[in-house]
Amino acid sequence: WPTLLSESARLSLNGAVACHASSSRHPPNALYFGDGAIQHQQTALWVHQPGDLPFAPSGSSVEVTHCAYSGARGGDDVRPSRSPMWFHMMPGSGITVEVGRTLLASPQTFGHARSKHMHAALVSGDFRSFHRLLRNLTEAEEDAAEVRCWREARPQRRGCFPALLAYDSVQFPGWRRRCFPAPGCSSSELVMLAWGLEVQFVTEQLDHVRCGSAPHALRRCTPTDAPVRQQGPSCLRAARRLPALLAVKRGNRCSLPVPLEPGTFGDRFERRADAEAARLRRALGDAVAAVEADHALNPILRRDGSFFVPASPQPQLI
């Protein structure tokens, strides 16, 4: 996270950071910025690794990243009121979730075509289609199952599909995504079935995320924890507003974020981030001054609408 680095540490990054993700170019452990997609943490530097993360077994915990999102995701539409919460499984993020009873939706288990359709169904919050694909049912068999559900119990998001009640999460290991300017990068994805929506920030699900060192020193996150500050509303708005981040991009001759046109999708979603920051400010109350005084953290919206920017943070890497 460039905003957690001292000025001298940030200067040392000049000429050493790639502007885009491209697994065909980067050596192991190379630093790079994400490809610009909102959910890929634009305010962070990423460390390239040649392999994907292994499957996280049931009952285990894993470090993740998340940024609230609504719109087209990989060609499928995210539905604000239905799409579950997605995470990228990323060591070093500082935020940990427990996978609970988890399903490995890999091509090796379900085949490439079937796992691809399962991925698309969860992106759009189509639990009916996901359930059908999971059980390999025909449309008629799924219709019959749903009719029984409506007759026998009050339907909830997963309640109509009993096979889904056996899982708390789904993992898509090494999911290939488009990376500009060259294809080929991948990341393992985790979808929470039992809680959360893709349109929410992590600050809206603090009951379910943990901070601290895994596995024995994990604790409930607070709005003032550095990882939460990085991946809360700052994951959207800070990419255009933080001098430290812009300085690192200039030092590596990366393109800078373009101003958002009023009324566009990006502008509307940044306003959503500003609203969440304002909610946190109201919730923190007297703690706001203490948060702003912590020079190792991202800025929080001040009462006058301005932003606190770290003056001399302690050196930390990533």
N, C-alpha and C positions, 0 to 999 in steps of 0.2 A: 504494500500500500504506500504509494509515494508520499502521502500526507503524514505518514508515521516516520518518515526519514528526516534526518537533519539536513540542513542546506548543503553541507559538504558531501553527505552521502548521496543526495540527489544529483549534485554536480558530477559525481563519479560515474553516474549512469549515462552521461552524455556519450553518444556513439555506441552504446552497448546494448540497446534495446531495439528489438524488431517492432515494426509498426503494426504488423498483422500476424495472425496465426496461420502457419503453413508448415505442417509436419514434414513436408518434403524438403524444407530448407534448413530448419533449425537443428543444431546439435543438441544432445542431451543437456538439460539444465539451462538452456538459453532463456533469457527473459523476453517477453513480448507482451504487447497490448492485445486485448480481445478484438474481435472482428467488427465491433460496433453494435452488435445486437444488444438490446436493452438487458436481457436476462443473463448476459455473460459478464457482468460486473465491469463496466467501462472505467471505473475509478481504480482498478487493481492492475498490478503487473502479474503476469502468469509465468509459471516455470514449465518449460516444455519437457515432457517425459516421453520416451519412445513407446511405452506400453500403456495399456489401460488398467484401471483399478480392478482388483479381483472382486468377486461377488462378496457382499457383506452378509453373513449368515443370520438367520433369525435370532433375535435377542441381542444382537451386537449394535454398536454405535459407530457412526461415521461422520466425518467433517464434511460440511456442505456449503454451497452458496445458493442464494436465491435473490431475485429482484422481481418485484410485483410487475405483472405484465397482462395485457389484454390486447388481442389483435391476431394477426396471422403468425403462426409459429410453425416453421418448417412446412409451410403449405397448408396447414390445418388451422381452423379458427378456434381461438380460445374464447370460451363463453364465460363472461364474468361471474354469473351466478351458479355455474355448474362445474367448470373445469377445476380439478383438484390441484393441490400445490405441488409444483415440481422443483426439484433441486438438482444441481450438478454436484457430484461427489468429488470434493476437492480438499486434499490434505493441506493444512495451513490456513484454512479460512477462519478458524476461531469459533465457528458455530457448529454444534454437534446435535444430531438427532438420533433417536433410537429407531431402528427399522422395524422392531416388533416382529410379527409373523410376516415374513416377506416372500414374495414370489419372484423367481428369476425368469423374466420373459426374454430369454435369449433365442437367437435363431437356431442354436443347437437343440433347444428343447421343443420349440414350436414351429421351426422352419422360418425362412426369411420372409416370405410373403405374409404368413400369419402373424409373426411378431411385429411386422411393419403396420399391419392393420390394427393390432392391439395398441400400438403406440399412438396411432392417429385417433383411435376411439377415446383414449384417456386425455389427449390434448383437448378435445372438444367436450369432454365431460359426458361422453355417450357411454354410460355404464351398461346399458342394455346390450350394445354391440360388443363391448369388451367381455361381458359375461358370456355371450354367445360364442365368441372366439375362444375364450378360455375353456369352455366345456365342449367346444367343437360341435355345437348344435346347429341344426337347420333353422331357417326362419320360422317354420311352422312349430318346431319344438320350443323355440324361444317364446313364441306367442302363447303357447299353452302354459308354459311356466309362469309367464307374466300374469295371465288371467287368474291362475291359482293364487298368485301373490296378492293381487288386488282383492280377492274374495276372502282370504284367510287372515290378512294382517294389514295394518296401516302402512303404506309404502313410504320408505325414506330413500335417501340417495342410494344406499346399497341394500336396503331391506328387501326389495323385490327380487334380489339376485343372491340367493343363499350361498352360492359358491364364493362370492366376494367377501362374505362375512368371515371366511377362514383366513383372510389376509388383512394386514394393516398397511402394507406398502407393496409396491411393485418396482423392480429394478430392471433397467434396460442397459446392460453392460456394453461399453464401447460403442455407444450410439453415434453413428456417423452424421455429421451435420456440415452444412455448407460453410466454408471459411474463406473469406475474401483475403487476397486475390486468388488463392489456389485451393482446391479441394483436398481432402485427405485427413483433416484432424477429426478427433472424436473425443467424447467424454461420456463417462457413465452417468446415467440419470436415475434419480430416485423419485417416485411418485407416492405421496401419502394418501391413502384411501380413507382413513378414519378422521382426518381433521385438515382444515385449511383449504384455501382457494388460491388459484394462481394469481388472481388480481390483488391479493393481500401482500403487504410487506411483512418481514419477519417480526417487526415491532408489534404486529397485530396477532402474533401467535407465540408470545413469550412463554406461555405455559408449557409449550411443547419443545422448545429449543433449549440447549444447554451451552454454557460457556465454561472455560477453565480447561485443565489438562485431563485428557482421557487416559485411562478409564476411571480412576479412583478419585480425582479431584473435580469432577464435573459438578456444576451447580446451576440453578436456574438463572438464565440471563436477565439482565436489567436493561432499561433503555440507555443507560450511561456506559455500558460495556463497549469497548472499542470495536469488537466485531459487529455488534448490533448497530453502532453508529455508522460503520462503513456500509453495511448491507441493508440498513433501513432506508428511509427516503433519500439518503445521500447517494444510493446506488444509481439513481436517475439524475438528480439535479446537479450533483457535485462535478460530474464529468465536464460541464460547461462553465463552472463557476469557481473552481479551486485553482488559485495561482500556482500551487506546488505541482499539481498534475499537469497543467498547461506548460509549465517550465520544462518538465521532463519530456513532454512531447516535442517541444521546440528543440531541445537539446539533441533529439534523435531524428529531427527532420520529419516528424510524423505530421500528418494533416490534423488540423485542429477542428473541434466540433463546430459546425456551422450554426449560426443563429436560427432559432426556431421561428417559423412563421406563425403568427397568432391564429388559433383555431385549428391547426394541424393536429394529427394524432400525437406527435411528440410533445407539442405544447400542452395539449389536454392532459397527457399523462404526467408531465412535469408539474402541472397545477395540482394533480392528485397527490404527488409527492409533497408539494408545499403544504397541502391540507393536512397530510399525516404528520409533517414536522410541526405544524401549529398545534395539532392535537397533543403531541408529545410535550410541547412546551407548556401547554395548559396543565397537563397531568403532572409534570415535574414540579411546577410551582416554584417554591423557594430554592429548589435544587438546581435551577437553571444557571445561576451564577457560578455554582461549583462546577457544573459541567463545562461552561465556557472557559473556566480557568484551567482546565486540564489541557495542556498544550500538546498532548500526544493523541488527541482525538480529532475527528472530523468536525467541521463547524455545525452548529445548530442555529436555527433561525432565532435572531434576537427579537425582543419585543417591538423594536422600531422597524423590523423588517430587514435589517442588515444581517450580515453573516460574520460570525467570529472565525478568523483564520489563524491556525497555529503560528506562533512567532518563532519558537525555538524548540521543536519537539526533540525528545530523546531519540538517538539513532536506533532504529530497528530495521531488520531486513524482511521485506515482504510481510 
